[in-house]
Amino acid sequence: MKSLKYSFIKIAVLLIISLCSCNIAISQEENMRESRATWIWYPGDFEIWLSNKMQVRRTEREAVFPPLWRYYSPFPLVTFQTEVDLPEADEVSIYSEGSFQLLIDGKQIYGQPKSFTIEAGKHTISLKVYNQEFLPSIYIQGKYINSDESWIVTNEDKLWIDEKGNAQQSGTPWKPVGSWKFDSPVEKPSDFKLETEPWNAKTIEPIGDGELVDFGKETFGYIKIHGIEGEGRLALYYGESREEALDSAKCETLDYINFNGSHSSEYTHDESKAFRYVQVQADPSIKYDSISMLYEYLPLDYRGEFNSSDELLNEIWDVSAYTMHLTSREFFIDGIKRDRWIWSGDAYQSYLMNYYLFFDNNSVERTLLALRGKEPVTAHINTIMDYSLYWFVGIYDYYLYTGDTSFIEQFYPRMKSLMEFVLGRRNKSGFLEPLEGDWVFIDWADCLPKTGEVSFEQMLLARSLEAMARSAEIAGENNDQKRYKSLAEEMQKKLFDVFWDEKNQVMKHQRVNGEMQNIVTRYANMFGIFFNYFNEEQKQSVKEKVLLNDDILQITTPYMRFYELEALCAIGEQEYVLDEIRDYWGGMLDLGATSFWEKYDPSDEGEQHLSMYGRPYGKSLCHAWGASPIYLFGKYYLGVKPTAPGYAQYEIRPNLGGLDWIEGKVPTPSGEIEIFASKKEIRVTGVEGKGKLIFKSKSKPKSSETIKSLGNDEYEMIINPGKKYKISYKAI
């Protein structure tokens, strides 16, 4: 009996072991099956290739107008590799953008096979892909083997960049591959296009022998001509304004289309343009029935919302959101007519607005990579000193809002080499000042001094070094982290030692050849507020002596109005800021704007509102930086901001700014925070993360939840994920 008992036990143990082994094998197979194939490439190369393709589409009166800075190119030859452990044989299909060499376990498979069979067991699969015209990329699809983010890639370059930004010799640097959303073998990266949808004209007006077609608002897309017959030329004169479209001699963009009689009755022009109006003039030998368009756009969800008791502010938010969407294309661009380029300063503001409207991580990453380019660094981004610095700050903000560390971990070497280039251009005093080839932009402003050492540039450098220190920590580069942290602290101290006017308690603008200039501007002073570089006493002094002082050089671009109004909001001037928004953005609406402009000067009259750069229609009437109310309303009125990366912790500080009520949604990685606030009630719905609702009340607030008093009529409530909260209070 004892022997029989042990036999049963032995059988049971063997069964358990067998079942466990089977479960492990099934689990391994399920894990391998979870992988779904997608097109992969060398990281950052798709973004560079696509940006090159997009930015040369800018034309002025049929002449190509390419960007003014260096072009980078994808690596024409790259090697992809993966290691697998197959439970059984796998039949694998190969799709490639480019000719390739296939190696399995180091042995070449000859020809350009469309598929291959690989036996069970451990294997190393490599594909060396060449494509000089497009982007070297692959799509590998099998039962177990699929091209995905687990693959690695190299360009076979044996050079790497050391901690001083110098090139050194090393082994082959393997990197995680790049990918996006190309999840079908027929959706090749080189075929990427934005979405389109048909739009009809709102009105049509006879103009001489032709007509003026009005689509009702600023838009972007392809003109369609219906029922076209005959031979001859048809001219299209585009305009963001009626005046521009009617001025066939000076409008910024136009198309001349020649028909030879062999065309179909419906014609879609192959170049997309920005316009509201189109003047159409055809030869007498050409006849057509009607004009429409295909609106071109990047599909994005409007996750952010804002509504209030003020209809003008609601309209301003709506037009801002539309402006933001028009300029959110393959990348965040500046303007849809001019320039259709990726400018780092414009893009930095788009990142911030995106976090309160779309929360589209991919658009931020694509734009950052396109701007950065590749090694070696030979000039500032867009050739502009401040635009290199905005790039660093944009990466840290991306980490704060999304919590994503992978981007920094993968592209930290590119951050470092750019920062070392920047640091290498400091003068003997340790400050940045323009060298040959450097453009100090700051803002479009008449009589703004930009030579020598400008405090605004040093403040951006201090912030960029802080961003580098945090990024080095994320990337596991501890020595870099210590160095950049020390440099940031040193730069901030020197900034105050040199530029801070102790007597007047303001930041001076400029030092030239060691001599401080008696000039005060708004730029460094307002950035010092929301960078939190000033103490409370300094903030109040700057507010009164600079921001609210009409004698200080005025700002007329939405670009810097963005920061000026943010600084005022950061020190509690929400009611004043709403008046400024009503006046400034409302002023554009009063003039018929359907998207917000590159520049608005209330003192201009008539067609002065359309001119810029010495050209009658040179001003962009749809410019990304004009959409800043999205950010201001979300962060400083609905009052939502992350206080730890990825909204692991966040604050909600609603501020009515004199309104009767506000409501809206702010997107986060895990959903939307919902807020309603009136003078008597606050309602909040939280998301994943630890939230804090902070508000002021004249009397003790009431709620079914615990409310903590912070003193000075301020209160705090903890907000838990997915829970709805209601507070009765009396607004101050």
Solvent accessible surface area in square Angstrom, and as a share of the most:
residue,aa,sasa,rsa
1,M,191,0.85
2,K,140,0.59
3,S,84,0.54
4,L,94,0.47
5,K,127,0.54
6,Y,123,0.47
7,S,49,0.32
8,F,129,0.54
9,I,83,0.42
10,K,134,0.57
11,I,92,0.47
12,A,46,0.36
13,V,70,0.40
14,L,100,0.50
15,L,105,0.52
16,I,102,0.52
17,I,96,0.49
18,S,64,0.41
19,L,110,0.55
20,C,67,0.40
21,S,60,0.39
22,C,66,0.39
23,N,90,0.46
24,I,104,0.53
25,A,49,0.38
26,I,83,0.42
27,S,51,0.33
28,Q,107,0.48
29,E,40,0.18
30,E,97,0.44
31,N,89,0.46
32,M,39,0.18
33,R,102,0.37
34,E,124,0.56
35,S,27,0.18
36,R,175,0.64
37,A,8,0.06
38,T,13,0.07
39,W,2,0.01
40,I,0,0.00
41,W,1,0.00
42,Y,9,0.04
43,P,1,0.01
44,G,2,0.02
45,D,1,0.00
46,F,0,0.00
47,E,16,0.07
48,I,3,0.02
49,W,24,0.08
50,L,4,0.02
51,S,4,0.03
52,N,29,0.15
53,K,71,0.30
54,M,7,0.03
55,Q,9,0.04
56,V,60,0.34
57,R,73,0.27
58,R,8,0.03
59,T,27,0.16
60,E,37,0.16
61,R,89,0.32
62,E,93,0.42
63,A,59,0.46
64,V,97,0.56
65,F,64,0.27
66,P,63,0.40
67,P,15,0.09
68,L,113,0.56
69,W,45,0.16
70,R,99,0.36
71,Y,84,0.32
72,Y,37,0.14
73,S,76,0.49
74,P,22,0.14
75,F,55,0.23
76,P,49,0.31
77,L,73,0.36
78,V,1,0.00
79,T,10,0.06
80,F,0,0.00
81,Q,35,0.16
82,T,15,0.09
83,E,130,0.58
84,V,20,0.12
85,D,80,0.41
86,L,6,0.03
87,P,65,0.41
88,E,72,0.32
89,A,49,0.38
90,D,4,0.02
91,E,102,0.46
92,V,0,0.00
93,S,35,0.23
94,I,10,0.05
95,Y,86,0.33
96,S,34,0.22
97,E,14,0.06
98,G,27,0.26
99,S,61,0.40
100,F,22,0.09
101,Q,58,0.26
102,L,0,0.00
103,L,41,0.21
104,I,24,0.12
105,D,72,0.37
106,G,62,0.60
107,K,150,0.64
108,Q,74,0.33
109,I,62,0.32
110,Y,176,0.67
111,G,53,0.51
112,Q,99,0.44
113,P,28,0.17
114,K,170,0.72
115,S,49,0.32
116,F,17,0.07
117,T,80,0.46
118,I,5,0.03
119,E,111,0.50
120,A,54,0.42
121,G,27,0.26
122,K,164,0.69
123,H,32,0.14
124,T,41,0.24
125,I,0,0.00
126,S,15,0.10
127,L,0,0.00
128,K,59,0.25
129,V,0,0.00
130,Y,106,0.40
131,N,18,0.09
132,Q,124,0.55
133,E,131,0.59
134,F,80,0.33
135,L,1,0.00
136,P,2,0.01
137,S,0,0.00
138,I,0,0.00
139,Y,3,0.01
140,I,0,0.00
141,Q,75,0.33
142,G,18,0.17
143,K,89,0.38
144,Y,7,0.03
145,I,2,0.01
146,N,14,0.07
147,S,0,0.00
148,D,26,0.13
149,E,127,0.57
150,S,85,0.55
151,W,3,0.01
152,I,60,0.30
153,V,0,0.00
154,T,0,0.00
155,N,22,0.11
156,E,58,0.26
157,D,55,0.28
158,K,78,0.33
159,L,88,0.44
160,W,113,0.40
161,I,47,0.24
162,D,21,0.11
163,E,95,0.43
164,K,142,0.60
165,G,27,0.26
166,N,75,0.39
167,A,59,0.45
168,Q,72,0.32
169,Q,133,0.59
170,S,56,0.36
171,G,49,0.47
172,T,44,0.25
173,P,38,0.24
174,W,96,0.34
175,K,54,0.23
176,P,70,0.44
177,V,10,0.06
178,G,11,0.10
179,S,33,0.21
180,W,47,0.17
181,K,93,0.39
182,F,10,0.04
183,D,86,0.44
184,S,29,0.18
185,P,33,0.21
186,V,122,0.70
187,E,88,0.40
188,K,75,0.32
189,P,0,0.00
190,S,13,0.08
191,D,79,0.41
192,F,17,0.07
193,K,164,0.70
194,L,14,0.07
195,E,84,0.38
196,T,59,0.34
197,E,70,0.31
198,P,107,0.67
199,W,50,0.17
200,N,119,0.61
201,A,25,0.19
202,K,144,0.61
203,T,81,0.47
204,I,87,0.44
205,E,64,0.29
206,P,112,0.70
207,I,39,0.20
208,G,80,0.77
209,D,145,0.75
210,G,14,0.13
211,E,31,0.14
212,L,4,0.02
213,V,0,0.00
214,D,17,0.09
215,F,3,0.01
216,G,25,0.25
217,K,75,0.32
218,E,4,0.02
219,T,0,0.00
220,F,1,0.01
221,G,1,0.01
222,Y,44,0.17
223,I,1,0.01
224,K,32,0.13
225,I,0,0.00
226,H,46,0.20
227,G,21,0.20
228,I,3,0.02
229,E,112,0.50
230,G,32,0.31
231,E,105,0.47
232,G,22,0.21
233,R,102,0.37
234,L,0,0.00
235,A,4,0.03
236,L,0,0.00
237,Y,19,0.07
238,Y,2,0.01
239,G,1,0.01
240,E,10,0.04
241,S,12,0.08
242,R,93,0.34
243,E,70,0.32
244,E,3,0.01
245,A,0,0.00
246,L,62,0.31
247,D,38,0.19
248,S,42,0.27
249,A,75,0.58
250,K,118,0.50
251,C,0,0.00
252,E,11,0.05
253,T,8,0.04
254,L,5,0.03
255,D,12,0.06
256,Y,69,0.26
257,I,12,0.06
258,N,116,0.60
259,F,12,0.05
260,N,109,0.56
261,G,43,0.41
262,S,97,0.62
263,H,50,0.22
264,S,78,0.50
265,S,70,0.45
266,E,87,0.39
267,Y,50,0.19
268,T,55,0.32
269,H,19,0.08
270,D,111,0.58
271,E,72,0.32
272,S,7,0.05
273,K,10,0.04
274,A,4,0.03
275,F,0,0.00
276,R,50,0.18
277,Y,27,0.10
278,V,0,0.00
279,Q,11,0.05
280,V,1,0.00
281,Q,46,0.20
282,A,28,0.22
283,D,56,0.29
284,P,122,0.77
285,S,64,0.41
286,I,7,0.04
287,K,128,0.54
288,Y,51,0.19
289,D,117,0.61
290,S,46,0.30
291,I,6,0.03
292,S,10,0.06
293,M,0,0.00
294,L,41,0.20
295,Y,16,0.06
296,E,10,0.04
297,Y,46,0.18
298,L,8,0.04
299,P,67,0.42
300,L,29,0.14
301,D,109,0.56
302,Y,93,0.36
303,R,60,0.22
304,G,1,0.01
305,E,83,0.37
306,F,15,0.06
307,N,56,0.29
308,S,1,0.01
309,S,43,0.28
310,D,28,0.14
311,E,134,0.60
312,L,63,0.31
313,L,0,0.00
314,N,13,0.07
315,E,85,0.38
316,I,0,0.00
317,W,21,0.07
318,D,82,0.42
319,V,20,0.11
320,S,0,0.00
321,A,3,0.02
322,Y,32,0.12
323,T,0,0.00
324,M,0,0.00
325,H,20,0.09
326,L,1,0.00
327,T,2,0.01
328,S,0,0.00
329,R,9,0.03
330,E,9,0.04
331,F,1,0.00
332,F,1,0.01
333,I,2,0.01
334,D,2,0.01
335,G,0,0.00
336,I,0,0.00
337,K,11,0.05
338,R,14,0.05
339,D,10,0.05
340,R,18,0.07
341,W,3,0.01
342,I,3,0.02
343,W,23,0.08
344,S,2,0.01
345,G,0,0.00
346,D,3,0.02
347,A,0,0.00
348,Y,17,0.07
349,Q,0,0.00
350,S,1,0.01
351,Y,3,0.01
352,L,10,0.05
353,M,0,0.00
354,N,0,0.00
355,Y,0,0.00
356,Y,5,0.02
357,L,0,0.00
358,F,6,0.03
359,F,15,0.06
360,D,30,0.16
361,N,51,0.26
362,N,66,0.34
363,S,1,0.01
364,V,0,0.00
365,E,45,0.20
366,R,7,0.03
367,T,0,0.00
368,L,0,0.00
369,L,9,0.04
370,A,15,0.12
371,L,18,0.09
372,R,7,0.02
373,G,0,0.00
374,K,16,0.07
375,E,62,0.28
376,P,85,0.54
377,V,25,0.14
378,T,82,0.48
379,A,43,0.34
380,H,6,0.03
381,I,11,0.06
382,N,6,0.03
383,T,36,0.21
384,I,1,0.01
385,M,1,0.01
386,D,0,0.00
387,Y,5,0.02
388,S,0,0.00
389,L,0,0.00
390,Y,2,0.01
391,W,4,0.01
392,F,0,0.00
393,V,8,0.04
394,G,0,0.00
395,I,0,0.00
396,Y,67,0.26
397,D,19,0.10
398,Y,1,0.00
399,Y,16,0.06
400,L,40,0.20
401,Y,8,0.03
402,T,15,0.09
403,G,28,0.27
404,D,34,0.18
405,T,48,0.28
406,S,64,0.42
407,F,7,0.03
408,I,0,0.00
409,E,92,0.41
410,Q,44,0.20
411,F,16,0.07
412,Y,9,0.04
413,P,60,0.38
414,R,24,0.09
415,M,1,0.00
416,K,19,0.08
417,S,9,0.06
418,L,2,0.01
419,M,0,0.00
420,E,23,0.11
421,F,34,0.14
422,V,0,0.00
423,L,9,0.04
424,G,65,0.62
425,R,46,0.17
426,R,79,0.29
427,N,41,0.21
428,K,214,0.90
429,S,49,0.31
430,G,13,0.13
431,F,1,0.01
432,L,1,0.01
433,E,49,0.22
434,P,46,0.29
435,L,84,0.42
436,E,173,0.77
437,G,62,0.60
438,D,23,0.12
439,W,85,0.30
440,V,9,0.05
441,F,6,0.02
442,I,0,0.00
443,D,0,0.00
444,W,79,0.28
445,A,28,0.22
446,D,116,0.60
447,C,127,0.76
448,L,15,0.08
449,P,39,0.25
450,K,51,0.22
451,T,88,0.51
452,G,11,0.10
453,E,12,0.05
454,V,1,0.01
455,S,1,0.01
456,F,1,0.00
457,E,2,0.01
458,Q,0,0.00
459,M,1,0.00
460,L,1,0.01
461,L,0,0.00
462,A,0,0.00
463,R,71,0.26
464,S,0,0.00
465,L,1,0.01
466,E,56,0.25
467,A,4,0.03
468,M,0,0.00
469,A,8,0.06
470,R,76,0.28
471,S,0,0.00
472,A,0,0.00
473,E,88,0.40
474,I,26,0.13
475,A,29,0.22
476,G,51,0.49
477,E,78,0.35
478,N,100,0.51
479,N,113,0.58
480,D,7,0.03
481,Q,38,0.17
482,K,139,0.59
483,R,97,0.35
484,Y,0,0.00
485,K,97,0.41
486,S,63,0.40
487,L,28,0.14
488,A,5,0.04
489,E,99,0.44
490,E,84,0.38
491,M,7,0.03
492,Q,51,0.23
493,K,133,0.56
494,K,45,0.19
495,L,0,0.00
496,F,43,0.18
497,D,93,0.48
498,V,41,0.24
499,F,1,0.00
500,W,17,0.06
501,D,23,0.12
502,E,126,0.56
503,K,183,0.78
504,N,66,0.34
505,Q,36,0.16
506,V,7,0.04
507,M,1,0.00
508,K,28,0.12
509,H,3,0.01
510,Q,6,0.03
511,R,42,0.15
512,V,40,0.23
513,N,147,0.75
514,G,56,0.54
515,E,120,0.54
516,M,68,0.30
517,Q,53,0.24
518,N,138,0.71
519,I,56,0.28
520,V,36,0.21
521,T,6,0.04
522,R,6,0.02
523,Y,2,0.01
524,A,3,0.03
525,N,1,0.01
526,M,0,0.00
527,F,3,0.01
528,G,0,0.00
529,I,3,0.01
530,F,40,0.17
531,F,15,0.06
532,N,108,0.55
533,Y,21,0.08
534,F,7,0.03
535,N,85,0.43
536,E,115,0.52
537,E,128,0.57
538,Q,25,0.11
539,K,19,0.08
540,Q,77,0.34
541,S,16,0.11
542,V,0,0.00
543,K,19,0.08
544,E,100,0.45
545,K,93,0.40
546,V,0,0.00
547,L,7,0.03
548,L,58,0.29
549,N,43,0.22
550,D,119,0.62
551,D,135,0.70
552,I,23,0.12
553,L,64,0.32
554,Q,86,0.38
555,I,11,0.06
556,T,36,0.21
557,T,0,0.00
558,P,0,0.00
559,Y,0,0.00
560,M,0,0.00
561,R,25,0.09
562,F,0,0.00
563,Y,2,0.01
564,E,8,0.03
565,L,1,0.00
566,E,7,0.03
567,A,0,0.00
568,L,3,0.01
569,C,4,0.02
570,A,43,0.33
571,I,24,0.12
572,G,52,0.50
573,E,42,0.19
574,Q,13,0.06
575,E,109,0.49
576,Y,82,0.31
577,V,0,0.00
578,L,1,0.00
579,D,78,0.41
580,E,41,0.18
581,I,0,0.00
582,R,64,0.23
583,D,98,0.51
584,Y,9,0.04
585,W,0,0.00
586,G,4,0.03
587,G,10,0.10
588,M,0,0.00
589,L,24,0.12
590,D,125,0.65
591,L,92,0.46
592,G,47,0.45
593,A,12,0.09
594,T,37,0.22
595,S,2,0.01
596,F,0,0.00
597,W,11,0.04
598,E,2,0.01
599,K,48,0.20
600,Y,14,0.05
601,D,34,0.18
602,P,81,0.51
603,S,89,0.57
604,D,38,0.20
605,E,130,0.58
606,G,62,0.59
607,E,97,0.44
608,Q,103,0.46
609,H,13,0.06
610,L,18,0.09
611,S,44,0.28
612,M,24,0.11
613,Y,87,0.33
614,G,87,0.84
615,R,69,0.25
616,P,55,0.34
617,Y,11,0.04
618,G,0,0.00
619,K,5,0.02
620,S,0,0.00
621,L,18,0.09
622,C,0,0.00
623,H,3,0.01
624,A,0,0.00
625,W,7,0.03
626,G,0,0.00
627,A,0,0.00
628,S,0,0.00
629,P,0,0.00
630,I,2,0.01
631,Y,5,0.02
632,L,0,0.00
633,F,0,0.00
634,G,4,0.04
635,K,40,0.17
636,Y,27,0.10
637,Y,1,0.00
638,L,2,0.01
639,G,4,0.04
640,V,0,0.00
641,K,75,0.32
642,P,7,0.04
643,T,65,0.38
644,A,18,0.14
645,P,46,0.29
646,G,20,0.19
647,Y,2,0.01
648,A,57,0.44
649,Q,90,0.40
650,Y,2,0.01
651,E,30,0.14
652,I,0,0.00
653,R,103,0.38
654,P,22,0.14
655,N,53,0.27
656,L,20,0.10
657,G,8,0.08
658,G,53,0.51
659,L,10,0.05
660,D,82,0.43
661,W,77,0.27
662,I,0,0.00
663,E,60,0.27
664,G,10,0.09
665,K,64,0.27
666,V,1,0.00
667,P,0,0.00
668,T,0,0.00
669,P,69,0.43
670,S,64,0.41
671,G,22,0.21
672,E,54,0.24
673,I,0,0.00
674,E,67,0.30
675,I,6,0.03
676,F,36,0.15
677,A,1,0.01
678,S,21,0.13
679,K,100,0.43
680,K,156,0.66
681,E,36,0.16
682,I,1,0.01
683,R,102,0.37
684,V,3,0.02
685,T,22,0.13
686,G,3,0.03
687,V,10,0.06
688,E,115,0.52
689,G,20,0.19
690,K,109,0.46
691,G,0,0.00
692,K,70,0.30
693,L,0,0.00
694,I,8,0.04
695,F,10,0.04
696,K,102,0.43
697,S,0,0.00
698,K,124,0.52
699,S,56,0.36
700,K,168,0.71
701,P,8,0.05
702,K,153,0.65
703,S,36,0.24
704,S,115,0.74
705,E,57,0.26
706,T,118,0.69
707,I,40,0.20
708,K,120,0.51
709,S,72,0.46
710,L,73,0.37
711,G,34,0.33
712,N,142,0.73
713,D,72,0.37
714,E,40,0.18
715,Y,30,0.11
716,E,23,0.10
717,M,3,0.01
718,I,72,0.37
719,I,0,0.00
720,N,73,0.37
721,P,62,0.39
722,G,59,0.56
723,K,84,0.36
724,K,156,0.66
725,Y,6,0.02
726,K,118,0.50
727,I,0,0.00
728,S,51,0.33
729,Y,24,0.09
730,K,115,0.49
731,A,20,0.16
732,I,114,0.58
